[in-house]
Amino acid sequence: MAYNLKETYQKLTDPKSIVVVGASASHGKPGCGVTKNIIENNYQGKLYLVNPKADEIRGVPVQKSIDDLPDGIDLGFLVIPAPFVYDSMQGLLKKGCKTLVVLTAGFGETDEKGKAEEQRLVDLADANDAFMIGPNVVGICTVDYQGKFAGILPKMKKGSMDVISASGATVDYVIEQADIRGLKFDNIFSMGNSAQYGVEDIIEMMDHTHGPDSAVIKLIYMESVKKPRKLLKHARSLTRKGCILVGIKSGVSEGGARAAASHTGAMATSDTAVQALFDKAGIIRVKSKYELVEVACALNCLKGREEAKNVAIITDAGGPGVMLTDELNNAGVATPALKDATQKIIAEKLPKFGTFSNPVDCLPTQTAEQIAHVIQTIEDQNEDIDAVVVLTGNSMLTDKWETYSTMVDLMDKSKVAVVPVLSSATTCRGLMDKFIGFDKTYFVDEVHVGMALGKLHNRMPLYEPEGALPGYDKDRIAAILEGVQGIVPPLKCLELLDAVGVKQPGYAVVSEQQALLAAAGNLTYPIVAKIVGPLHKSDVGGVIVGIADGPQLEAAWEKLRGIDGFEGVLLQEMARGSEVIIGANKEEGYGHLLMFGLGGIFTEVFKDSQFTLAPMGLTESEALIRRIRSIKMLEGVRGQKGMNIALLADYLTRIGQLVTDFPQISEIDLNPVKGEEENLCVVDCRVII
């Protein structure tokens, strides 16, 4: 990292001086838009404009050339045709302006020539220890300036929420949705092509500069993850500091990846690895800009809480209350019945045909007084409720502004969080605009509330790696793997598993027929004979099970010897019970992706598996195992013995430690891990260096 991180972030968010190269007074030109927005939106620093054909723009004097600028301007915007960007950037760098935003399009998102020219900009910035955002950027907005050339301008508020997006248009769409819902912003970064620095680098800056006044909510849009380890490190750090990160990673399908490449030149990434990274970092992953806004609205209403585990519902109609209850419960958020004493007090001011448990249905005659009465009663009775969702339409039987204004007051003063759902977007449009004028936000649909609260409730916790694992012999593992390349021979795999500390069935490796029966004599029948040589044994008929005696074993030898690639036979005592798979695969830039799932021949059929990034701790490993759909089967059903889940978690943690300590391992499969209760053995193992 050549630039000064904290100083550069200050110049991006609170520059004391800005220059716009390509400033214009001609409406419709990007240079006009960014100049107008900076001037008209109360930027307090020194603004410099460069245009060889103008003397002044909006009352600000214009320089004819970059050479006429003073040295050391904090922040430079380049909004000129692509062929002139390089020379202009070079001029700014000579003047000591080393924090640059290239708004101009026509680079890596276009063609090979554009990619080459974009790389020239990167090389120039790198050579001068400069920080460049872009090219192909819609702009940057902070509480100190609005450096955006087109689209809606956001309402800004210190400490509200940040947006970091690879797409400028997506920024606009998020602002549009957020604005009508009463949300405000602290910093908005459009990263464009992210040629030199991207979303991950801004997250790093935010981590290093996070303070009491910093935004807690971070909304992220990415089309590629170019620096996964950096994102993981600093997203985890921000999460530990109390931030909530909500992100979209698009381009997950073949067509989506192609669209992303044509948009910003983004490269496709394994979506499984991305999901594992988001989970490991504590980033809540959503699919749409609308969901970004929904989760932000929920956080805004929760008054500093990171989630709501127990929710009460006040409604004026049965259907919406039922739909919200379903959505919350399906996401694991509880809607507990209120105590009898609470219900009795609530009933005192509600219609006798209402319902008083949870949801509390006030019927279409719902009033502001009733809503306040229910919430106050919940608080007075010490109900275990984190948030109250208030659903209110417009029956036109009561004064809706009285209801809305009461909710404004309740959102400020209630101990529980109050989450309003204002459903009458047509008949109450003006009242809703008035409502957000009190610095409040709301929902328009009850199911979206349930989705947002569910996303917060199910955010992955931050797990820490395990310390020392008994029986894990790192020095012995290193000796076993020394000099090994390609597919690790079966005997070395067996030695490796022993050094890692996972159990195996009794075994022997035989390469000569005359040693066959003697080797089997040290094992307990029935046994399994597996061909040594071919990589996928089952595919070539190289596994023979249930061998009960010597003659059957000799017959198995003859059959296996006739298979191409035969080098010998691995004999193993048979294990009985359920089968699972533990595996790891190296993902470029991410480290190792760990997998746990239903094993044996059904691995590819049912695809019941979960993933995380190594290393892990025992708690994380057990949580991962319990997320597979077939967990009940592993625990034991209908009198059948299950598998010891804690022991499986131990095995998974050990494999995570193995690939972390020895990154030369590109792939490892323990398939199956088989057995009952504590008697769990690795039956088959494949390792590739």
Secondary structure, DSSP 8 states (H G I E B T S, - for coil): --S-HHHHHHHHHS-SEEEEET---STTSHHHHHHHHHHHTT--SEEEEE-TT-SEETTEEEESSGGGS-S--SEEEE-S-GGGHHHHHHHHHHTT--EEEE---SSTTT-HHHHHHHHHHHHHHHHTT-EEE-SS--EEEESS-EEESSS----B-TTSEEEEES-HHHHHHHHHHHHTTT--BSEEEE-TT-SSS-HHHHHHHHHHH--TTS-SEEEEEES--S-HHHHHHHHHHHHHTT-EEEEEE---SHHHHHHHHHHH------HHHHHHHHHHHT-EE-SSHHHHHHHHHHHHHTTT-S--SBEEEEESSHHHHHHHHHHHHHTT-B-----HHHHHHHHTTS-TTSB-SSSEE--TT--HHHHHHHHHHHHHTT---SEEEEEE---SSS-HHHHHHHHHHHHHH-SSEEEEEE--TTTTHHHHHHHHTTS---BS-HHHHHHHHHHHHT-----------TT--HHHHHHHHTT--SB--HHHHHHHHHHHT-----EEEESSGGGHHHHHTTS-SSEEEEEES-SSTGGGT-EEEEE-SHHHHHHHHHHHHTSTT--EEEEEE---SEEEEEEEEEETTTEEEEEEEE-GGGHHHH--EEEEES---HHHHHHHHTTSTTHHHHH--TT---B-HHHHHHHHHHHHHHHHH-TT--EEEEEEEEEEBTEEEE--EEEE-
